[in-house]
């Protein structure tokens, strides 16, 4: 019985030693094997791995691509128009040994704190070298690439690989919004006034051109009508002259009738003439002399 009990103790101790020397690394993690705080092995491939029991210990680190939001900061571009910038980065642990040496036992929390400082410095340096219009335009893609490249170089010192940096939001500080809106409103009102003035000027030009065209058309029509009237009068006079040449007495009679028609218009026509006036020669005579 004591012998059997001893075998059980040995077997149990062996199982404990075996379990203490085995660890599993899944595909989401990397592992460091530490001995008295010093790195003795790095296990990056997923699967079963071994260590010395009780002497060595294992620390797991995330091998996935991680995201880090940077708290909003104020930057001052070249045109001194302050902006509030909100950004985020995507990164992963690329060098476990370097990472452990840089952050020690602080782990990912300490690494992200240092990464925040790197990103803030790069944001201020890059965005401070351009104008606010460049930041707010399509050129911001180039600026984000510059920030990412600068941060990637500095992050290598702590064993991190910066994969991407994005600007989520670029706004004016709240204290400057009212003044900016007022300035924008004044600029739009000035542009509207300029457009109205240019429109009125164009309308005046069109109206003046139309008036001139009207005068030219009316003048041309009057000229043509005068020419036509003159030609008609000349033709009429020629007809009268021809008629006068053929029968002088009839022509004088016709002229007298026209004179009577013109002089005796209306219902109240009054004339004061001598009874023997030549005006009434044809009214006195019963016949027309031939």
C-alpha positions as CSV (number, residue, x, y, z in Angstrom):
1,X,0.0,0.0,0.0
2,X,2.7,2.6,0.8
3,X,4.4,1.6,-2.4
4,X,1.3,2.2,-4.5
5,X,0.7,5.5,-2.8
6,X,4.3,6.5,-3.7
7,X,3.7,5.6,-7.4
8,X,0.6,7.8,-7.4
9,X,2.6,10.7,-6.0
10,X,5.3,10.3,-8.6
11,X,2.7,10.0,-11.4
12,X,0.9,13.1,-10.1
13,X,4.2,15.0,-9.9
14,X,5.1,14.0,-13.4
15,X,1.7,15.2,-14.8
16,X,2.1,18.5,-13.0
17,X,5.6,18.9,-14.4
18,X,4.4,18.1,-17.9
19,X,1.5,20.5,-17.7
20,X,3.8,23.2,-16.3
21,X,6.2,22.8,-19.2
22,X,3.6,22.9,-22.0
23,X,1.8,26.0,-23.3
24,X,-0.4,26.6,-26.4
25,X,-0.1,29.6,-28.8
26,X,-3.2,30.2,-30.9
27,X,-3.2,32.1,-34.3
28,X,-4.1,35.4,-32.6
29,X,-1.2,35.6,-30.3
30,X,2.6,35.6,-30.0
31,X,4.4,34.4,-26.9
32,X,7.6,35.3,-25.1
33,X,9.3,32.8,-22.8
34,X,10.9,34.6,-19.9
35,X,13.5,33.3,-17.4
36,X,14.0,35.5,-14.5
37,X,12.6,38.4,-16.5
38,X,15.0,37.9,-19.4
39,X,13.7,36.8,-22.9
40,X,15.0,33.3,-23.7
41,X,12.6,32.3,-26.5
42,X,10.0,33.8,-28.9
43,X,7.1,31.7,-30.1
44,X,5.4,33.3,-33.1
45,X,3.9,30.2,-34.8
46,X,0.6,28.9,-33.4
47,X,0.7,25.4,-31.8
48,X,2.1,23.5,-28.9
49,X,5.4,24.8,-27.3
50,X,7.5,23.9,-24.2
51,X,9.3,25.7,-21.4
52,X,11.1,24.8,-18.2
53,X,8.6,24.4,-15.5
54,X,8.7,26.8,-12.5
55,X,11.8,28.5,-13.9
56,X,10.4,30.0,-17.1
57,X,7.1,31.8,-17.6
58,X,5.2,32.7,-20.7
59,X,3.7,36.2,-21.6
60,X,1.2,36.4,-24.5
61,X,0.9,39.4,-26.8
62,X,-1.8,40.1,-29.4
63,X,-0.6,39.4,-32.9
64,X,-3.7,41.0,-34.7
65,X,-3.9,44.4,-36.2
66,X,-5.0,46.8,-33.5
67,X,-6.7,50.2,-33.6
68,X,-5.9,53.2,-31.5
69,X,-8.0,56.4,-31.4
70,X,-6.0,59.6,-30.7
71,X,-7.7,62.1,-28.4
72,X,-8.7,65.4,-30.3
73,X,-5.8,67.9,-30.4
74,X,-5.5,71.5,-31.6
75,X,-3.0,72.1,-34.4
76,X,-2.0,75.5,-35.9
77,X,-1.4,75.4,-39.7
78,X,0.8,77.9,-41.6
79,X,-2.1,80.3,-42.0
80,X,-2.6,80.5,-38.2
81,X,-6.2,79.1,-38.5
82,X,-6.4,76.7,-35.6
83,X,-8.1,73.3,-36.2
84,X,-9.2,70.5,-33.9
85,X,-8.0,67.2,-35.4
86,X,-9.3,63.8,-34.5
87,X,-7.3,60.8,-35.8
88,X,-6.9,57.1,-35.4
89,X,-4.1,54.6,-36.2
90,X,-3.9,50.9,-37.1
91,X,-0.8,49.1,-35.9
92,X,0.5,45.7,-34.8
93,X,3.4,44.3,-32.7
94,X,6.2,43.5,-35.2
95,X,9.2,42.8,-32.9
96,X,8.4,41.1,-29.7
97,X,11.8,41.3,-28.2
98,X,12.1,45.1,-29.0
99,X,8.6,45.6,-27.7
100,X,9.4,43.9,-24.4
101,X,12.6,45.9,-23.9
102,X,10.8,49.2,-24.7
103,X,7.7,48.8,-22.6
104,X,8.8,46.2,-20.0
105,X,5.9,44.9,-17.9
106,X,3.7,47.8,-19.0
107,X,2.5,45.8,-21.9
108,X,0.1,47.1,-24.6
109,X,-1.2,49.9,-22.3
110,X,2.3,51.4,-22.0
111,X,2.9,50.9,-25.7
112,X,-0.3,52.7,-26.7
113,X,0.5,55.6,-24.4
114,X,3.9,56.1,-26.2
115,X,2.2,55.6,-29.6
116,X,-0.2,58.4,-28.7
117,X,2.7,60.7,-28.1
118,X,4.3,59.8,-31.4
119,X,1.1,60.4,-33.3
120,X,0.4,63.7,-31.7
121,X,3.9,64.9,-32.5
122,X,3.6,63.8,-36.1
123,X,0.1,65.4,-36.5
124,X,1.4,68.8,-35.2
125,X,4.6,68.6,-37.3
126,X,3.0,67.6,-40.6
127,X,-0.2,69.7,-40.3
128,X,1.7,72.7,-39.0
129,X,3.7,72.8,-42.3
130,X,0.7,73.3,-44.6
131,X,-2.3,75.6,-44.7
132,X,-5.7,74.8,-43.4
133,X,-7.1,74.7,-47.0
134,X,-4.6,71.9,-47.7
135,X,-5.8,70.0,-44.7
136,X,-9.5,70.4,-45.6
137,X,-9.0,69.6,-49.3
138,X,-8.3,66.3,-51.2
139,X,-4.6,66.7,-50.4
140,X,-5.2,65.4,-46.9
141,X,-4.6,61.9,-48.3
142,X,-1.0,62.9,-49.0
143,X,-0.8,64.4,-45.5
144,X,-2.1,61.2,-43.8
145,X,0.6,59.2,-45.7
146,X,3.3,61.6,-44.4
147,X,2.0,61.3,-40.9
148,X,1.9,57.5,-41.2
149,X,5.5,57.3,-42.6
150,X,6.9,59.6,-39.9
151,X,5.1,57.7,-37.1
152,X,6.2,54.3,-38.5
153,X,9.8,55.2,-38.3
154,X,9.5,56.3,-34.6
155,X,7.3,53.4,-33.6
156,X,10.0,50.9,-34.7
157,X,11.9,51.8,-31.6
158,X,9.2,50.3,-29.4
159,X,8.6,47.2,-31.7
160,X,5.4,48.5,-33.4
161,X,4.5,48.6,-37.0
162,X,2.2,51.5,-37.9
163,X,0.0,50.3,-40.8
164,X,-2.2,53.3,-41.4
165,X,-3.1,56.7,-39.9
166,X,-6.4,58.4,-40.8
167,X,-7.9,61.9,-40.0
168,X,-11.4,61.3,-38.8
169,X,-12.4,64.9,-38.2
170,X,-10.9,68.4,-38.8
171,X,-13.0,71.2,-37.3
172,X,-12.6,74.7,-36.1
173,X,-12.5,75.2,-32.3
174,X,-15.9,76.1,-31.0
175,X,-14.7,79.5,-29.9
176,X,-13.9,80.4,-33.5
177,X,-17.0,79.0,-35.2
178,X,-19.2,82.1,-34.8
179,X,-16.5,84.5,-36.1
180,X,-15.8,82.1,-39.0
181,X,-19.5,81.8,-39.9
182,X,-19.9,85.6,-39.7
183,X,-16.9,86.1,-42.0
184,X,-18.2,83.4,-44.4
185,X,-21.6,85.1,-44.4
186,X,-20.1,88.5,-45.1
187,X,-18.0,87.0,-47.9
188,X,-21.1,85.4,-49.5
189,X,-23.1,88.6,-49.1
190,X,-20.3,90.6,-50.8
191,X,-20.1,88.0,-53.6
192,X,-23.9,88.2,-54.0
193,X,-23.8,92.0,-54.2
194,X,-21.0,91.8,-56.8
195,X,-23.1,89.4,-58.8
196,X,-26.2,91.6,-58.6
197,X,-24.1,94.7,-59.6
198,X,-22.7,92.8,-62.6
199,X,-26.2,91.6,-63.5
200,X,-27.6,95.1,-63.3
201,X,-24.7,96.4,-65.5
202,X,-25.3,93.6,-68.0
203,X,-29.1,94.4,-68.0
204,X,-28.3,98.1,-68.6
205,X,-26.1,97.2,-71.6
206,X,-28.8,94.9,-73.0
207,X,-31.5,97.6,-72.4
208,X,-29.3,100.3,-74.0
209,X,-28.6,98.1,-77.0
210,X,-32.3,97.3,-77.3
211,X,-33.2,101.0,-77.2
212,X,-30.6,101.8,-79.8
213,X,-31.8,99.0,-82.0
214,X,-35.4,100.3,-81.6
215,X,-34.4,103.8,-82.6
216,X,-32.5,102.5,-85.6
217,X,-35.4,100.3,-86.7
218,X,-37.9,103.2,-86.2
219,X,-35.6,105.6,-88.0
220,X,-35.1,103.3,-90.9
221,X,-38.8,102.6,-91.1
222,X,-39.5,106.4,-91.1
223,X,-36.9,106.9,-93.8
224,X,-38.3,104.2,-95.9
225,X,-41.9,105.6,-95.4
226,X,-40.8,109.1,-96.3
227,X,-39.1,107.7,-99.4
228,X,-42.3,105.8,-100.3
229,X,-44.5,108.8,-99.5
230,X,-42.2,111.1,-101.6
231,X,-42.4,108.6,-104.5
232,X,-46.2,108.4,-104.2
233,X,-46.5,112.2,-104.1
234,X,-44.3,112.5,-107.1
235,X,-46.4,109.9,-108.9
236,X,-49.6,111.7,-107.8
237,X,-48.2,115.0,-109.0
238,X,-47.3,113.5,-112.3
239,X,-50.8,112.1,-112.6
240,X,-52.2,115.6,-111.7
241,X,-49.9,117.2,-114.2
242,X,-50.9,114.8,-116.9
243,X,-54.6,115.4,-116.1
244,X,-54.1,119.2,-116.1
245,X,-52.4,119.0,-119.4
246,X,-55.3,117.0,-120.9
247,X,-58.2,119.1,-119.5
248,X,-57.3,122.3,-117.6
249,X,-60.9,123.1,-116.8
250,X,-61.7,119.7,-115.3
251,X,-58.5,119.9,-113.3
252,X,-59.4,123.2,-111.8
253,X,-62.9,121.9,-111.0
254,X,-61.4,118.8,-109.2
255,X,-59.1,121.1,-107.2
256,X,-62.0,123.3,-106.2
257,X,-64.0,120.2,-105.0
258,X,-61.0,119.2,-102.8
259,X,-60.8,122.7,-101.5
260,X,-64.5,122.7,-100.6
261,X,-64.1,119.3,-98.9
262,X,-61.2,120.6,-96.8
263,X,-62.8,123.9,-95.9
264,X,-66.3,122.8,-95.2
265,X,-65.6,119.9,-92.7
266,X,-67.9,119.3,-89.8
267,X,-71.4,120.5,-89.0
268,X,-70.5,124.0,-87.9
269,X,-68.2,125.2,-90.6
270,X,-68.3,129.0,-91.1
271,X,-66.5,131.1,-93.6
272,X,-66.5,134.9,-94.2
273,X,-65.9,135.6,-97.9
274,X,-66.9,138.2,-100.5
275,X,-69.9,137.1,-102.5
276,X,-68.0,137.5,-105.7
277,X,-65.0,135.5,-104.4
278,X,-63.4,133.2,-106.9
279,X,-63.7,130.4,-104.3
280,X,-67.4,129.9,-105.1
281,X,-67.0,130.1,-108.9
282,X,-68.1,126.5,-109.4
283,X,-70.9,126.8,-106.9
284,X,-72.4,129.7,-108.9
285,X,-72.2,128.0,-112.2
286,X,-74.7,125.3,-113.3
287,X,-72.3,123.8,-115.8
288,X,-68.7,123.3,-116.3
289,X,-67.3,125.2,-119.2
290,X,-65.4,123.1,-121.6
